[in-house]
Amino acid sequence: MRSLLTLCLALATTFQAQADWPQWMGENRDGILSEAGWIKSIPAEGLKTLWRMPIEGGYAGPSVADGRVYVTDYVRTSGEAVNDPGARATLGGQERVLCFDAKTGKKIWEHAYDCPYSISYPAGPRCTPTVDGDRVYALGAEGDLLCLSTADGSVIWQRSFKKDFNSAVPIWGHAAHPLVDGEQLICMVGGETQSVVSLDKMTGKEIWKRPTVGNDIGYCPPRIIQAGGTRQLITFSPKGIESLDPKTGKPFWEVPLTPLYGMSITMPQHDGNLMFASGIGSESVMLELGSKQPTVKELWRGEQKTSIYCANSTPMIVDGVIYGSDCQVGHFAAIDTKTADRLWTTFAPTTGGERRAKHGTAFVTKYGDQFFLFSETGDLIIAAIDSKEYREIGRFHVLEPTGECFGRSVVWSHPAYSGKHLFARNDEEIVCVSLDADDYK
């Protein structure tokens, strides 16, 4: 009994000081960990898995806030979930929002609703829940937007992109994680008359919308940056990149960028006065942002053997180098921001092999002078990366790749890092692994 009490007290202490990961790519949507005390290497005996809990299918990563873990999934009841990039699968089932105790994995509540699917790659929801105070916002693959109480999962308000905005569901489902900005919840909605819609986060009522023509909204989440002395809302649709006034939705500037198949997916990356965006089909651009006004200038566009063309995972710019996964070849690469030259490439953190594979994926998170890379193989990798080389420090197999892509098994879900712990999911379970250096002394 005493040893059990000691363990419980230790777990409680471990989680008390945690930094939250309340949305996709962390608190600031930048994939950077500011906490001290993360592991710098992986011990020979491996990492400690603290708990595992069963869940169902989905690409949505978890979020973590106030000692709770939130994730969405899909419980299929009819139809065949076949992956065909050119066709929609018709399924019956329920989407769920699940809440777990971060310390123990115990399920606290779930909210389920009927949701027939007509999308390609129909494993489940794509969007990481966004937690804001006592509310959690969840967007399903068919455009069902829910505002739930974090206490018990009860519905505070809900909207349907299809019914309320006449939005056509993209072939690969809605995947742009909603963004909380002050009193707004900013969503990539689409439809015949609008692209971006700002809702009152407390009531779900419309504040403003960005008029447009055409239904195609793509899959890229919005983000807020500070540049040119101005807060700018950056969006990336199949037509290109736009900078909008977050308060009104009025445009500051736009740059055309048209990835194949409407696959505007990865969030444009901002570093100082630079912004990089890319998509499938050798489409990439480096922009220079104005220093005193919200303006933009093109510096270069990628060519067949230069730059990088990202899809499933968002790249990162560090010290004048872009690091990311290429959707065409499948390698992980380092790109010079000044010249677009490829400094080096490797398949080690994506497919784990040496041969090209379409949409090879590694999710990038930075802490200090090292990186956590979460591979599509289900491995957590610690790596030292710079302009000269990729150097793998350690690797640990976290969970099995249960998804499918072009005949290989994959995990395409961005993990959460909170309280020096890793939270990751596949189509069968969600797991918590300690990355606390103190646990391995």
N, C-alpha and C positions, 0 to 999 in steps of 0.2 A: 504493500500500500504506500509506504514511504517513497519507494523508487518511482511509483506512478505519479505521486504528487510532485516529486522533484522534476519529472519530465514535463508535466503540465505547466509548472511554473517557468521552466526554461523556455518552452514554446511561447508562452504568453509574453515573456520578456523579449524574446527574439522579434516578435511581431509588433510590439508596442511602438518602436521607433521607426517603423517602415515608412518609406516614401511611396506614395500611391502611384499607380499606373492607371489613371482613371479613364483612359481612352486609347485609341489606336496610336501606337508609337510613343506612348507616354504622356506625361503631363503637358509638355509643350509641343507634342507631335514632331519631335526632332530625333528620337531614338538615342538620346544621350542620358547616361546615368550619372547623377551628381553625388550619390551616396558614397561614403567611404566604406571599406571593409568587405568588398567583393573578393572572391577567390582570384588568384593570379595564375593558378595552374590547377590541373586535375590530378588528384592523388591516384596512385597505382590501383588502389582498391575501388576506384570509381566514386561517384557522388551519391549522397544520401537522398533517396526518394522518400519523402515524408508521408505522402498519401496519393492514392489513385481513386477516382470515382468514375463510374460508367456514365457516358453520355451518348448521344446519337450523332448523325452526320452534320457536317458543316465546315466551311472555310473561315468562319468568324473567329478571330482570336479572343482571348479573355481580357477583361479589364479588372483592376483591383483597386478598391477604395475602402477605407475605414474598416479594415479587417475582413472584407468580403470580396469574393470572386464572382464575376458575372460573365456568363457566356451564353450564346444562343445555339440551338441545334434544330434538326428536322427529324421527326418521327414519321417515316414513310409507312403508309397503310395499303397502298395500291400502286400499280404501275411498275415499270422496270427502269431503274436508274442507270441508263446507259450513257456514257460520255461520247457525244458526237459534236464536234465544234461547229458543224453546219446545220444542226437541227435541234429543236426543242423537245425535251422529254416531257410526257404528261404523267404526273404523279398525283396521288392523293395522300394527305397526311396533315400533320400539325407542326407549326413552328413553335418553339419554346424559348422562353427566357429563363435561365436557371441562376440561382444564387447559392453559393457555397460559403461555408466558414473557411477563411484562409488558413487558420491554424490546424484544423482537423479534417477538412474536406467534407464535413457533414453538410448535406443539402438543407438549406434554410427555407427556401420556397421555390416554386416554379409558377410561371404563367404560360399557359398553352392556348393556342387558338387554331382553328381550322384554316388551312392554307393550301389549296391546290396549286401545284407547280406546273408551269409551262415554260421551262428554261433549259438551256444547255448546261452541262456539268451540274446536275441537280442534287448534289450531295446535301446542301443545306444553306443556311444564311451565310452572307459574306461579311457583314459589318460588325465590327467590335462594338459592344455597348459603350455608350458615353455616360459617365457618372458625373453628376453635378449636384453637390449637396445631398439632399434627401430624395433626389430623383435620378432615375436611370432611363436613358433614351435608347431605344432599340429599333433598328430598321431592318425589316425582313427582305428576302430576295424578291418578293413580288410587290414591294413598295408599301408594306404596312408599317407605319411609324407609330410607336407606342411610347408614352411617357408613364413610367411606373413608379410607385413608391418603393424606395430601397428597403423600407421596413418589412413589407409583406408582399410586394409584387402586385398590389392592387392597381387598377388602371386609373390614372388621373385624367389623361386625355389621349385621344388617338386620331390619326389621320390616315387616309388612303391616297397614295399618289395617283392611282388609277381612277378612283371615283371622284376625288376632290379636285384634281388638276388635269384629268384626262390625259395622263401620262402613259405612254407605251412602255412596257417593261423591256429593258435591254435583253438581248438574247442570252447573255450570261448573268442576268439578274441584277438588281440594284446592289452596288458594291461600294458606293461613296459614303464613308462614315460621316454622319452628321457632326457639325461643329458648334459647340457652345461659345458664344462671344457676347459677354455682358448679359443682357436680357434676351438675346436672340438665340435661336437654334437655326443654323444655316444649313440648308439641304440642297443637294443636286437632284432636282425633281424631274426636269424634262417636260415634254408635252408640246402641243402646237403653239402655245403662246408664251411660254416661259422656259428658262433654263434653271436658274438658281432662285430659290425661294427662302425668304427669312420669315420664321415663325416666332411668335412670342413663346418663350420656353415655358412659361407658367400656364398658358392657356391653349397653345396651339393655333392661335389666330394669326392670320397673315399680317406681316408688317410691310414687306415690300417684295417685289419679284423682278428679276431681270428679264425683260421681253426678248423674245427670239423667235425664229421661224424654224420649224422642224422638230422632230421628236428626239433625235439622237443625243443623249446626255453623256454617254460614256460611263466610266467607272472610277474616276479619280476623285478623291476627297478634297474638299476646299481647305485652305489654310490662311492664316493672317500673318503678314510680315510687316516690318517697319522699314521703309525705304523712302528716300527722297523727302524726308521730313513728314511722311504721311503713313498712316496705317492703311495697308492695302489688303484686300481680299483677293487671293489668287485662285483661279479655277482653270481647269484643263479639260476641255471637251474634245470630241473628234474634229472640231473645226479649228481649235487652237487654244492658246493661253490668253486669259483675260485678267486684268487688274481692275477691281471694282471698289467703289467706296463702300465699306462695310455698313455704314449707316443708311445708305439709300439704294445701293445696287447700281448706281450710275458708273459707267466705265471711265477709267483713267487711260488705259491703253490696251491694245490687243495685238497678238502676234500669231500668224497662221502656223499651224503644225498639224498635219493630218496623218496619223498612224493608220495602218491598214486595219480593215474590219471594225473601225470605230473603237479601237482598243487604246483609248486614252486612259491609262490605269495609274501609273506611278506619279506621285505628287512631285511637282517641280521643286527642286532643291535650291535653297537660298543661302548664300555665304557672302557676307559683306555686300559688295555691289554687284555680285554675280548671281545669275539664276540659270539653272540647267534643267531642261525638260527633254524627255525622249519617249519613243514608242516603237512598236513593231513596224518593220519595213524600212529600216535605215532612216528613220525620222528622229533627228535630235537637233537641239539648238542651244547655244550658249548666249545669254543676254547680259548686257551691262545696264544696270538700273541707275537712273538719275540720282545725283547726290542731294539736289535741292528741290526737285520737283518729281512727281510721280510720272517719269518718262522711261523709255526703254530704247536700247540700240542693240542690234544683232552684232555679235562678234564673230561667230562661225556656225556653220551647220555641218553635221556629220556626213561622212561619205562611207562607202562600202567597207573599207578596211580601217576606218578611224572611228573614234567615239565609242559609245556603248548604247544599246537599245533595250531598255528595260521594260518588263511587263509586270510580273507577279510581285516583285519586291522593289521598294523604293531605295535608290542609291543614296550615298552620303558624300558630301564634299568636306575634305579635311586637308588643310595646309596646301591648297592649290591642286589637289588630286581628287578625282571622282572615283569612288569604289562602289561597284554594283554588279548585278547578275544580268547577263545578256540573254534576251529571249530567243534570239535567232540561233546562236551557237550553243548557248548554255554554260559558257564559262563565267568565272568571276574575274573581273578585270580592274586595272588601275588606269585612269585616263588623265592626261595632262589638261588642266582647265584652259591653258593658254593656247595650246596647239591642236587639241583633240587627239593627239597621238596616244596609242596604246602602249603603256609602259611595261606591263606584263599581264599575262592571263594564266588562269589555272582552273581546273575542274574539281579540285579537292574539296572546296566548301559547298559546291552545288550538288553534283551527282556523285561525287566521291570517286570518280573514275578518271579516264583519260580521253574518252571519246565524246564528241559533240552530242548534245541532246537538247531538243527544242524546249525552251522555257525552263532550263535548269535554274534552280532557285535557292538563294541563301538570304535570310533576313538579317539585316545589319544593325547592331547596337554597339555604341561606343562607351567605354568607361576608362577614364584616364588615358594612358598611352596604349591601351589594348582594345580588342574588340571581342564581343560575343557574336558569333555567327550561328544561326539556327538553320541547319541544312534541310532540304527536302527529304533527306534520308532519315530524318528524325534524330539527328545528332546535334548536340551542343558542342561548338568548337570555340576554344580560346585561341586567338591568333594575334600576332604582332604584324602589323601591316604598314608599309610606307611606300614611297614612290619607287623603291628599288626592289622590294620583294614581298612575297607572302610567306610568312613563317608560322607554321602551326605549332602551338604550344601544348595543346591537349584536346582530347575529344571524348565525349561520353554519349552513349546511345540512350536517349530519353524515352522515346516511344516508337512504335512501329509505324511506317508509312502505309496508311490504309486507303489513300486515294489512288487514282489512276490517271496517267497522262502519257499518251503515245506509247502505251505498252509497258511503262515502268511504274512502280509504286512510289507515291509521293506524299509528303505532308506539306500542304500549302496554307499554313495558318501562322500568322505572326504571333509569337509568344509574348507574355507579359513578364516584366522584371520588377519586383516590388519587395521591399524589406529584405533584400539580399536573397531572394528566392526566385526561381523560375517557375512560371505557370504555362504549361503548353497543352495542346489538345490535338487529337486526331478524330476519326469518325467513330471511335469506340470508347475513349476515355479522356479525362483531363487529369493531369498530374502536377504535383508540386515537388520541386527538387531544391535542396538547399545549395545556395551559392555563397553562403556566409563563411568567410575565412575562419572565423572562430570555431566553426563546427568541425574543422579539419586539423586543429592543432593537437 
